[in-house]
Amino acid sequence: MALATPRYQHWHHAIEKAAIDKNFAIHFPILDMLFGTFYLPSNQWPQAYGINGHPVPSGYWRQFWYPFRKAPTPRTTKFNRKTAISNLVAVLKNQRPTAI
């Protein structure tokens, strides 16, 4: 394969484990062949695209608006003063802190 094809590009963005860290070349897949990062299974297309845990939405408009959505706020744990102090003391004594 001399030039990148649409299927090659699809596998570049695939979420499947076998396709992670593969198909780095932008235009010339022969570079991936040389460095052992070429991945293009015959007669298959990826099941999903994106980063594991953050799949790309399906549909043109959902993908278009996805970067502009309000990001979910991260969950915060309730601050526990006693645990924080014991963890600080453990670190100062070169001990392993307890779970928060």
C-alpha distances in whole Angstrom, upper triangle without the diagonal:
4,6,7,9,12,12,10,13,15,14,15,18,19,23,22,23,20,18,20,19,15,12,14,12,13,10,8,7,7,10,11,9,12,15,14,14,11,12,11,13,13,15,17,17,19,23,24,23,24,26,28,32,31,28,28,30,29,29,29,32,33,29,31,34,33,33,37,38,41,40,42,44,44,47,49,51,55,56,59,61,62,59,58,61,60,57,58,61,58,56,59,60,57,56,54,54,54,52,52
4,7,9,13,14,11,14,17,16,16,20,21,24,24,25,22,20,22,20,17,13,14,11,12,8,6,7,6,10,11,11,12,15,16,15,12,14,14,17,17,19,20,20,22,25,26,24,26,27,30,33,32,30,29,31,30,30,29,33,33,30,31,34,33,33,36,38,41,40,42,45,45,47,50,52,56,57,59,62,63,60,58,61,61,57,58,61,59,56,59,61,57,57,54,55,55,53,53
4,6,10,11,9,11,14,14,14,17,19,22,23,24,22,19,20,19,16,12,13,10,9,6,5,6,8,10,11,12,14,16,17,15,13,14,13,16,17,18,19,18,20,23,23,22,23,25,27,31,29,27,26,28,27,27,26,29,30,26,27,31,30,30,33,35,38,37,39,42,42,45,47,50,54,55,57,59,61,58,56,60,60,56,57,60,58,55,58,60,56,56,53,54,54,52,52
4,7,8,6,7,10,11,10,13,15,19,19,21,19,16,17,16,13,9,11,8,7,5,6,6,9,11,11,12,15,16,16,14,11,12,11,14,15,16,16,15,16,20,20,18,19,21,24,27,25,23,22,24,23,24,23,26,26,23,24,27,26,26,30,32,34,33,36,38,38,41,44,47,50,52,54,56,58,55,53,57,57,53,54,57,55,52,55,57,54,53,51,51,51,48,48
4,5,5,6,9,10,11,13,14,18,19,21,19,16,18,18,15,11,13,11,10,9,10,9,12,14,13,14,18,19,18,16,13,12,10,13,13,14,14,13,14,18,18,17,19,21,24,27,25,22,21,23,21,21,21,24,25,21,23,26,25,26,29,31,34,33,35,38,38,41,44,47,50,52,54,57,59,55,54,58,58,54,55,58,56,54,57,59,55,55,52,52,52,49,49
4,5,5,6,9,10,11,12,16,17,20,18,15,17,18,15,12,14,13,11,11,13,12,15,17,16,17,20,21,20,17,14,13,11,13,13,13,13,11,12,15,15,14,16,19,21,24,22,19,17,19,18,18,17,20,21,18,19,23,22,23,26,28,31,30,32,35,36,39,42,44,48,50,52,55,57,53,52,56,56,53,54,57,55,53,56,58,54,54,51,50,50,47,47
4,5,5,6,9,10,10,14,14,17,15,12,15,16,13,11,14,13,13,13,14,12,15,17,15,16,19,20,18,15,12,10,8,10,10,10,9,7,9,13,13,13,15,18,20,23,21,18,17,19,17,18,18,22,22,19,21,24,23,24,27,28,31,30,32,35,35,38,41,43,47,49,51,54,56,52,51,55,55,51,53,56,54,52,55,56,53,52,49,49,49,46,46
4,5,5,6,9,10,14,14,16,14,11,13,13,10,7,10,10,10,10,10,8,12,13,11,12,16,16,15,12,9,8,6,9,11,12,11,9,10,14,14,13,15,17,19,22,21,19,18,20,19,20,20,24,23,20,22,25,24,24,28,29,32,30,32,35,35,38,40,43,46,48,50,53,54,51,50,53,53,50,51,54,52,50,53,54,51,50,47,47,47,44,45
4,5,5,7,9,12,14,16,15,11,13,13,10,8,9,10,8,10,11,10,14,14,12,15,18,17,17,13,11,10,10,12,14,15,13,11,10,14,13,11,12,15,17,20,19,16,15,18,17,18,17,20,20,17,19,22,20,21,24,25,28,27,29,32,32,35,38,40,44,46,48,51,52,49,48,51,51,48,49,52,50,48,51,53,50,49,46,46,46,43,43
4,5,5,6,10,11,14,13,10,12,13,11,10,12,13,12,13,15,13,17,17,15,17,20,19,18,15,13,11,9,11,13,13,10,7,7,10,9,8,10,13,15,18,17,14,13,15,14,15,15,19,18,15,17,20,19,20,23,24,27,26,27,30,30,33,36,39,42,44,47,49,51,48,47,50,50,47,48,51,49,47,51,52,49,48,45,45,44,41,41
4,5,5,8,9,11,10,6,9,10,8,7,10,12,12,14,14,12,15,15,13,14,18,17,15,12,10,7,7,9,11,12,10,7,6,10,10,8,11,13,14,17,17,14,14,17,16,18,19,22,21,18,20,23,21,22,25,26,28,27,28,31,30,33,36,38,42,43,46,48,50,46,46,49,49,45,47,50,48,46,49,50,47,46,43,43,43,40,40
4,6,9,10,12,11,7,8,8,6,5,7,9,9,12,13,11,14,14,11,14,16,15,14,10,9,8,9,12,15,16,13,11,10,13,11,9,10,11,14,17,16,14,14,17,17,19,19,22,21,17,19,22,20,20,24,25,27,25,27,29,29,32,34,37,40,42,44,47,48,45,44,47,47,43,45,48,46,43,47,48,45,44,41,41,41,38,38
4,7,9,11,12,8,8,10,9,9,10,12,12,15,16,14,18,17,15,17,20,19,17,14,13,11,12,14,17,17,14,11,9,11,8,5,6,8,11,14,12,10,10,13,14,16,16,18,17,14,16,18,16,16,20,21,23,22,23,26,26,28,31,34,37,39,42,44,46,42,42,45,45,42,43,46,44,42,45,47,44,43,40,40,39,36,36
4,6,8,9,6,7,10,9,10,12,15,15,17,18,16,19,19,16,18,21,19,17,14,13,11,11,12,15,15,12,9,6,7,6,4,6,8,9,13,12,10,10,13,13,16,17,20,18,15,18,20,18,18,22,22,24,23,24,26,26,28,31,33,37,39,41,44,45,42,41,45,45,41,43,46,44,42,45,47,44,43,39,39,39,35,35
4,6,9,7,7,10,11,13,15,17,18,21,22,19,22,22,18,20,23,21,19,15,15,13,14,14,17,17,14,11,7,8,6,5,6,6,6,9,9,8,10,13,14,17,18,20,18,16,19,20,17,18,22,21,23,21,21,24,23,25,28,30,34,36,38,41,42,39,38,42,41,38,40,43,41,39,43,44,41,40,36,36,35,32,32
4,6,5,7,10,11,13,15,18,20,22,22,19,22,21,18,19,22,20,18,15,14,11,12,12,15,15,12,10,7,7,7,8,10,9,8,12,13,11,13,16,16,19,21,24,21,19,23,24,21,22,26,25,27,24,25,27,26,28,30,32,36,38,39,42,43,40,40,43,42,39,41,44,42,40,44,45,41,40,37,36,36,33,33
4,5,5,9,10,13,15,19,20,23,23,20,22,21,17,19,21,19,16,13,14,11,13,13,16,18,14,14,11,11,11,11,12,11,9,12,14,13,16,19,20,23,25,27,24,22,25,27,23,24,28,27,28,26,26,28,26,28,30,31,35,37,38,41,42,38,38,41,40,37,39,42,39,38,41,42,39,37,34,34,34,31,32
4,6,8,8,11,14,17,19,21,20,17,19,18,15,15,18,16,13,11,11,8,10,10,14,15,12,12,10,12,13,13,14,13,12,16,17,16,18,21,21,24,26,28,26,24,27,29,26,26,30,30,31,29,29,31,30,31,34,35,39,40,42,45,45,42,41,45,44,40,42,45,42,40,44,45,41,40,37,37,37,34,35
4,6,6,8,11,14,15,18,17,14,17,16,12,14,17,15,12,9,9,6,9,10,13,15,12,11,9,11,11,10,11,11,12,15,16,14,16,19,19,22,23,26,24,21,24,26,23,24,27,27,29,27,28,30,29,31,33,35,39,40,42,45,46,42,42,45,44,41,43,45,43,41,44,45,42,41,38,38,38,35,36
4,5,9,10,14,16,18,18,16,18,17,13,15,17,15,13,10,11,9,12,13,17,19,16,14,12,13,12,11,10,9,10,13,14,14,15,19,20,23,24,26,24,21,24,25,22,22,26,26,27,25,26,28,26,28,30,32,36,37,39,41,42,39,38,42,41,37,39,42,39,37,41,42,38,38,34,35,35,32,33
4,7,7,11,14,17,16,14,16,14,11,13,15,12,10,7,9,9,13,15,18,21,18,17,14,17,15,13,13,11,13,16,17,16,18,21,23,25,26,28,26,23,25,27,24,23,27,28,29,26,27,29,28,30,32,34,37,38,40,42,43,40,39,42,41,38,39,42,39,37,40,41,38,37,35,35,35,33,34
4,6,9,11,14,13,10,12,11,8,10,12,10,8,5,6,6,9,12,15,18,16,15,13,16,15,14,14,13,15,18,18,18,18,22,23,25,25,28,26,23,25,27,25,24,28,29,31,28,30,32,31,33,35,37,41,42,44,46,47,43,43,46,45,42,43,46,43,41,44,45,42,41,38,39,39,37,37
4,6,8,10,10,7,10,9,6,9,11,10,9,6,5,6,8,12,15,17,15,14,13,17,16,14,14,15,17,21,20,19,19,22,22,24,24,27,26,22,24,27,24,24,28,29,31,29,31,33,32,35,37,39,43,44,46,49,50,46,45,48,48,44,46,48,46,44,47,48,45,44,42,42,42,40,40
4,6,9,9,8,10,8,7,10,12,10,10,7,8,10,12,16,19,21,19,18,16,19,18,15,15,15,18,21,20,20,19,23,24,25,25,27,26,22,24,26,24,23,27,28,30,28,30,32,32,34,36,39,42,43,45,47,49,45,44,47,47,43,44,47,45,42,45,47,43,43,41,41,42,39,39
4,6,6,6,8,6,6,9,11,10,11,9,9,11,13,17,19,21,20,19,18,21,20,18,18,18,21,24,23,22,22,25,25,26,25,28,28,24,25,28,26,25,29,30,33,31,33,35,35,38,40,42,46,47,49,51,52,49,48,51,51,47,48,50,48,46,48,50,47,47,44,45,45,43,43
4,6,7,10,9,10,13,14,14,15,13,12,14,14,18,20,22,20,19,18,22,20,17,17,19,22,25,23,22,21,24,24,24,23,26,26,22,22,25,24,23,26,29,31,30,32,34,34,38,40,42,46,47,49,51,53,50,48,51,52,48,49,52,50,47,50,52,48,49,46,46,47,44,44
4,6,9,9,10,13,14,15,16,14,13,14,15,18,20,21,21,19,20,23,22,20,20,22,25,28,26,25,23,26,26,26,24,27,28,24,24,28,27,26,29,31,34,33,36,38,38,41,43,46,50,51,53,55,57,54,52,55,55,52,52,55,54,51,54,55,52,52,50,50,50,48,48
4,5,6,8,9,11,12,14,12,11,13,14,17,18,21,21,20,20,24,24,21,22,23,26,29,28,27,25,28,28,29,27,30,30,27,28,31,30,29,32,34,37,36,38,40,40,43,45,48,51,52,55,57,58,55,53,56,56,53,53,56,54,51,54,56,52,52,50,50,51,49,49
4,5,5,6,9,10,10,9,7,9,10,14,15,18,18,17,18,21,21,20,20,22,24,27,26,25,24,27,27,28,27,30,30,26,28,31,29,29,32,34,37,35,37,39,39,42,44,46,50,51,53,55,57,53,52,55,55,51,52,55,53,50,53,54,51,51,48,48,49,47,47
4,5,5,6,9,10,10,8,11,12,15,17,20,20,20,21,25,25,23,24,25,27,30,30,28,28,31,31,31,31,34,34,30,31,34,33,32,36,38,40,38,40,43,42,45,47,49,53,53,55,57,59,55,54,57,56,53,54,56,54,51,54,55,52,52,49,50,51,49,49
4,5,5,6,8,8,8,12,14,17,19,22,22,21,22,25,25,23,23,23,25,29,28,27,27,30,31,32,31,34,33,30,31,34,32,31,35,36,39,37,39,41,40,42,44,47,50,51,53,55,56,52,51,54,54,50,50,53,51,48,51,52,48,49,46,47,48,46,47
4,5,5,6,5,5,8,11,14,16,20,19,19,18,22,22,20,20,21,22,26,26,25,25,28,28,30,29,32,31,28,30,32,30,29,33,35,37,35,36,38,37,40,42,44,48,48,50,52,53,50,49,52,51,47,48,51,49,46,49,50,46,46,44,45,45,43,44
4,6,5,6,5,9,11,13,15,19,19,19,20,23,24,22,23,23,25,28,28,27,27,31,30,32,32,35,34,31,33,35,33,33,37,38,40,38,39,42,40,43,45,47,50,51,53,55,56,52,51,54,54,50,51,54,51,49,51,52,49,49,46,47,48,46,46
4,6,8,8,12,14,17,19,23,22,23,23,27,27,25,25,25,27,31,30,30,30,33,34,35,35,38,37,33,35,38,35,35,38,40,42,40,41,43,42,44,46,48,51,52,54,56,56,53,52,54,54,50,51,53,51,48,51,52,48,48,46,47,48,46,47
4,6,8,11,14,17,20,23,22,23,22,25,25,23,23,23,24,28,28,28,28,32,32,34,34,36,35,32,34,36,34,33,36,38,39,37,38,40,39,41,43,44,48,49,50,52,53,49,48,51,50,46,47,49,47,44,47,48,44,44,42,43,44,42,43
4,6,9,12,14,17,20,20,20,20,23,23,22,22,22,22,26,27,26,27,30,31,33,33,36,34,31,33,35,33,33,36,37,39,37,38,39,38,40,42,44,47,48,49,51,52,48,48,50,49,46,47,49,46,44,47,48,44,44,41,42,43,41,42
4,6,10,13,16,19,18,17,17,20,20,18,18,18,19,23,23,22,23,27,27,29,29,32,31,27,29,32,29,29,33,34,35,33,34,36,35,37,39,41,44,45,47,49,50,46,45,48,48,44,45,48,45,43,46,47,43,43,40,41,41,39,40
4,7,10,13,16,15,15,15,18,19,17,18,19,20,24,24,22,23,26,26,28,28,31,30,27,29,31,29,29,33,34,36,34,35,37,36,39,41,43,46,48,49,52,53,49,48,51,51,47,48,51,48,46,49,50,46,46,43,44,44,42,43
4,6,10,13,11,12,11,15,16,15,16,17,18,22,22,20,21,23,23,25,26,29,28,25,27,30,28,28,32,32,34,32,34,36,35,37,40,41,45,46,48,51,52,48,48,51,50,46,48,51,48,46,49,50,47,46,43,43,43,41,42
4,6,9,8,9,10,14,15,15,17,18,19,23,23,20,21,23,22,24,24,28,27,24,27,29,28,28,32,33,35,33,34,37,36,39,41,43,47,49,51,53,54,51,50,53,53,49,51,54,51,49,52,53,50,49,46,46,46,44,44
4,7,6,8,10,13,15,16,18,20,20,23,23,21,21,24,22,24,25,29,28,25,28,31,29,30,34,34,36,35,35,38,37,39,42,44,47,49,51,54,55,51,51,54,53,50,52,54,52,50,54,54,51,50,47,47,46,44,45
4,6,9,11,14,17,18,21,23,23,26,26,23,23,25,23,25,26,30,29,27,29,32,31,32,35,36,38,37,38,41,40,42,45,47,51,53,54,57,58,55,54,58,57,54,56,58,55,54,57,58,55,53,50,51,50,47,48
4,7,10,13,16,17,21,23,23,26,26,23,22,24,22,23,24,28,27,25,28,31,30,31,35,35,38,36,37,40,40,42,45,47,51,53,55,58,59,55,55,58,58,55,57,59,57,55,59,59,56,55,52,52,51,48,49
4,7,9,12,14,17,19,19,22,22,19,19,20,18,20,22,25,24,23,25,28,26,28,31,32,34,33,34,37,36,38,41,43,47,49,51,54,55,51,51,55,54,51,53,56,53,52,55,56,53,52,48,48,47,44,45
4,7,9,10,14,16,17,19,19,16,15,17,15,17,18,22,21,19,22,24,23,24,28,28,31,29,30,33,33,35,38,41,44,46,49,52,53,49,49,53,52,49,51,54,52,50,54,55,52,50,47,47,46,43,43
4,6,7,11,13,13,16,15,12,12,14,13,15,17,20,19,17,20,22,20,22,25,25,27,26,27,30,30,32,35,37,40,43,45,48,49,46,45,49,49,45,47,50,48,46,50,51,48,47,43,43,42,39,39
4,7,11,13,12,14,14,11,11,12,11,14,17,19,17,16,20,21,19,21,24,24,26,25,25,28,28,29,33,35,38,41,43,46,47,44,44,48,47,44,46,49,47,46,49,50,48,46,42,42,41,37,37
4,7,9,10,11,10,7,8,9,9,12,14,17,14,13,16,18,16,18,21,20,22,21,21,25,25,26,30,32,36,38,40,43,45,42,41,45,45,42,44,47,45,43,47,48,45,44,41,40,39,35,35
4,7,9,11,9,6,6,9,9,12,13,16,14,11,14,16,13,15,18,18,21,19,20,23,23,26,29,31,35,37,39,42,44,41,40,44,44,41,42,45,44,42,45,47,44,43,40,39,38,35,34
4,7,8,6,5,5,9,11,14,15,16,14,11,14,15,12,13,16,16,18,16,18,20,20,23,26,28,32,34,36,39,41,38,37,41,41,37,39,42,40,39,42,44,41,40,37,36,35,32,31
4,6,5,6,8,12,14,17,18,19,16,14,17,17,14,14,17,17,18,16,16,19,18,20,23,26,29,31,33,36,38,34,34,37,37,34,35,39,37,35,38,40,37,36,33,32,32,28,28
4,5,6,10,13,15,18,20,21,18,16,19,20,16,17,20,19,20,17,17,19,18,19,22,24,28,30,32,35,36,33,32,36,36,32,34,37,35,34,37,39,36,35,31,30,30,26,26
4,6,10,12,15,18,20,21,17,16,19,18,15,16,18,17,17,14,14,16,14,16,19,21,25,27,29,32,34,30,30,34,34,31,33,36,34,33,36,38,35,34,30,29,28,25,24
4,7,9,12,15,17,17,14,12,15,15,11,12,15,13,14,12,12,15,14,17,20,22,26,28,31,34,35,32,32,35,36,33,34,38,36,35,38,40,37,36,33,31,30,27,26
4,6,9,12,14,15,12,10,14,14,11,12,15,14,16,14,15,18,18,20,23,26,29,32,34,37,39,36,35,39,39,36,38,41,40,38,42,43,41,40,36,35,34,30,30
4,7,9,10,12,9,7,10,11,8,10,13,13,15,14,15,19,19,22,25,28,32,34,37,40,42,39,38,42,42,39,41,44,43,41,44,46,44,43,39,38,37,34,33
4,7,9,9,6,6,9,10,7,11,13,12,15,14,15,19,20,23,26,29,32,35,38,41,43,40,40,43,44,41,43,46,45,43,47,49,46,45,42,40,39,35,34
4,7,9,6,7,10,11,10,14,16,15,18,18,19,23,24,26,30,32,36,38,41,44,46,44,43,47,47,45,46,50,48,47,50,52,50,48,45,43,42,39,38
4,6,5,6,9,10,11,14,15,15,19,19,21,25,26,29,32,35,38,41,44,47,49,46,46,50,50,48,49,53,51,50,53,55,53,52,48,47,45,42,41
4,6,5,6,9,10,13,14,15,18,19,22,25,27,30,33,36,40,42,45,48,50,48,47,51,51,49,50,54,52,51,54,56,54,53,49,48,47,43,42
4,5,5,6,8,11,12,12,16,17,20,23,26,28,32,35,38,40,44,46,49,47,46,49,50,48,49,53,52,50,53,55,53,52,49,47,46,43,41
4,5,5,6,9,10,10,13,14,16,20,22,25,28,31,34,37,40,43,45,43,42,46,47,44,46,49,48,47,50,52,50,49,46,44,43,39,38
4,6,5,8,10,10,14,15,17,20,22,25,28,32,35,37,40,43,45,43,42,46,46,44,45,48,47,46,49,51,49,48,44,43,42,39,37
4,6,7,8,10,14,15,18,21,23,27,30,33,36,38,42,44,47,44,43,47,48,45,46,50,49,47,50,52,50,50,46,45,44,41,39
4,6,5,7,10,12,15,18,21,24,27,30,33,35,39,41,44,42,41,44,46,43,44,48,47,45,48,51,49,48,45,43,42,39,37
4,5,5,9,10,12,16,18,21,24,27,30,33,36,39,41,39,38,41,42,40,41,44,44,42,45,47,45,44,41,39,39,35,33
4,6,9,9,12,15,17,21,23,27,30,32,35,37,40,38,36,40,41,38,39,43,42,40,43,46,44,43,40,38,38,35,33
4,7,9,12,15,17,21,23,27,30,32,35,37,40,38,37,40,42,39,40,44,43,41,44,47,45,45,42,40,39,36,34
4,6,9,12,15,18,21,24,27,29,33,35,38,36,35,39,40,38,39,42,42,40,43,46,44,43,40,38,37,34,31
4,6,9,12,15,18,21,24,26,29,32,35,33,32,35,37,35,36,39,39,38,40,43,42,41,38,35,34,31,29
4,6,9,12,15,19,21,23,27,29,32,30,29,33,34,32,33,36,36,34,37,40,38,37,34,32,31,28,25
4,6,9,12,16,18,21,24,27,29,28,27,30,32,29,31,34,34,33,36,38,37,35,32,30,29,25,23
4,6,9,13,15,17,21,23,26,24,23,27,28,26,28,31,31,30,33,35,34,33,30,27,26,23,20
4,6,10,13,15,18,21,23,21,20,24,25,23,24,28,28,26,29,32,31,29,26,24,22,19,17
4,7,10,12,15,18,21,19,18,22,23,21,23,26,26,25,28,30,30,28,25,22,20,17,14
4,7,9,12,15,17,16,15,19,20,18,20,23,23,23,25,28,27,25,23,19,18,15,12
4,6,9,12,14,12,12,16,17,16,18,21,21,21,23,25,25,23,20,17,15,12,9
4,6,10,12,11,11,15,16,15,17,20,20,21,23,25,25,24,21,18,16,13,10
4,6,9,9,8,11,13,13,14,17,18,18,20,22,23,21,19,16,14,13,9
4,6,5,6,9,10,11,12,14,15,17,18,20,21,19,18,14,12,11,8
4,6,5,6,9,10,11,12,14,15,17,18,20,18,18,14,13,13,10
4,5,5,6,9,10,11,12,14,15,17,18,17,16,12,11,12,10
4,5,5,6,9,10,10,12,14,15,16,14,13,9,8,8,7
4,6,5,6,9,10,11,12,14,15,14,13,9,9,10,8
4,5,5,6,9,10,11,12,14,13,13,10,11,12,11
4,5,5,6,9,10,11,12,10,10,7,8,10,10
4,5,5,6,9,10,10,9,8,5,6,8,8
4,5,5,6,9,10,10,10,8,10,12,12
4,5,5,6,9,8,10,8,11,14,14
4,5,5,6,5,6,5,8,12,13
4,5,5,5,7,6,10,13,13
4,5,7,10,10,13,16,17
4,5,9,10,13,16,18
4,7,9,12,15,17
4,6,9,13,15
4,7,9,12
4,7,9
4,6
4
